[in-house]
Amino acid sequence: MKKILCAAMLISLASPSFTFAGTITTGSVSNPGVAITGQRGTLPVQPLGQLSNNVSLGIAYSANTYAATTKHLNGTKMYGSSAGDTKIFFQDSTTGTLVTAPGNSDSSAFSSGWSSL
């Protein structure tokens, strides 16, 4: 799980132009287990990480901030973090895929129903 959160944090180093084995927009959820790449401006696309099997990533981003959530298909917790906040948040969930991305691109995405580790 730490690898996934680190990969999500690396996204903050890239501009809002990144892909999950295909393009994902702010407010979207990736397919499980995909490769994450990023591109800054016109520089070449760079690999940022690989989600584990059955793990999805939800992302909301702007030019300067992001919030990311992760969840395993068989897990009962979601985890999240955001730019500008050192906390890792968690929320109870049911088994199944991650269906929604964070609603905001900063730590306010975790203000209701989330606890910090």
C-alpha atoms as one frame of an Amber mdcrd trajectory, in Angstrom:
protein
   0.000   0.000   0.000   2.903   2.367   0.748   4.208   1.870  -2.789   0.854
   2.920  -4.182   0.665   6.025  -2.019   4.254   6.901  -2.937   3.377   6.490
  -6.608   0.399   8.754  -6.117   2.605  11.322  -4.437   5.034  11.148  -7.341
   2.180  12.247  -9.542   2.432  15.617  -7.832   5.855  16.018  -9.436   4.288
  15.676 -12.847   1.972  18.196 -14.363  -1.684  17.244 -14.626  -0.756  15.291
 -17.731  -0.465  11.664 -16.683  -1.909   8.349 -17.733  -2.943   5.002 -16.332
  -2.215   2.810 -19.337  -4.526   5.231 -21.072  -5.636   8.725 -20.176  -7.389
   9.473 -16.906  -8.891  12.822 -16.064  -9.348  14.480 -12.710 -12.179  12.850
 -10.809 -11.572   9.457 -12.440 -10.705   5.991 -11.153  -8.103   3.761 -12.789
  -8.517   0.147 -13.735  -6.883  -2.223 -11.226  -3.198  -3.039 -11.636  -2.308
  -0.541 -14.338   1.010   1.205 -14.950   1.155   4.871 -13.973   3.127   7.262
 -16.153   3.527  11.010 -16.145   4.636  13.779 -18.436   5.798  17.255 -17.540
   5.198  19.736 -20.324   6.794  18.475 -23.528   9.303  16.184 -21.808   9.108
  12.445 -22.548   6.575  10.293 -20.696   8.158   8.760 -17.584   7.085   5.670
 -15.616   5.947   6.538 -12.080   4.827   3.176 -10.767   2.652   0.136 -11.135
  -0.496  -0.554  -9.133  -0.649  -3.982  -7.540  -3.097  -6.519  -8.924  -6.687
  -5.693  -7.921  -5.742  -2.201  -6.647  -7.378   0.888  -8.147  -6.399   4.528
  -7.789  -8.801   7.461  -7.743  -7.365  10.896  -8.431  -8.471  14.511  -8.356
  -5.920  17.107  -9.394  -5.400  20.695 -10.379  -2.313  22.526 -11.611  -0.797
  22.605  -8.106  -2.571  20.039  -5.914  -3.885  16.504  -5.898  -5.798  14.057
  -3.737  -5.540  10.323  -4.334  -7.344   7.272  -2.973  -6.560   3.587  -3.315
  -8.508   0.418  -2.644  -7.938  -3.309  -3.109 -10.758  -5.302  -4.697 -10.963
  -7.650  -1.691 -10.195  -5.028   0.943 -12.573  -3.310   3.336 -10.671  -0.028
   3.665  -9.836   2.829   1.332  -6.676   4.888   1.825  -5.976   8.419   0.692
  -3.545  11.292   0.815  -3.150  14.714  -0.717  -0.583  17.322  -1.641   0.295
  19.672   1.175  -0.765  17.234   3.922   1.464  14.685   5.631  -1.431  12.537
   6.832  -2.582   9.263   5.351  -6.341   8.868   5.665  -8.497   5.739   5.740
 -12.177   4.981   5.528 -14.099   1.743   5.987 -15.566   0.340   2.819 -17.052
  -2.835   1.443 -15.236  -5.304  -0.764 -15.319  -4.500  -4.455 -13.749  -1.994
  -6.774 -13.063   1.648  -6.021 -15.936   3.520  -7.638 -15.344   7.189  -6.861
 -12.346   9.491  -6.908 -11.796  12.222  -4.320 -14.214  15.119  -4.671 -11.529
  17.785  -4.259  -7.869  18.033  -5.210  -6.644  18.842  -1.690  -6.986  17.551
   1.877 -10.591  18.779   2.067 -11.408  15.607   0.111 -10.866  13.736   3.392
 -12.754  16.029   5.775 -15.905  13.938   6.119 -15.987  10.240   7.022 -12.223
   9.750   6.888  -9.806   9.177   9.794  -6.057   9.735   9.796  -3.459   7.114
  10.651
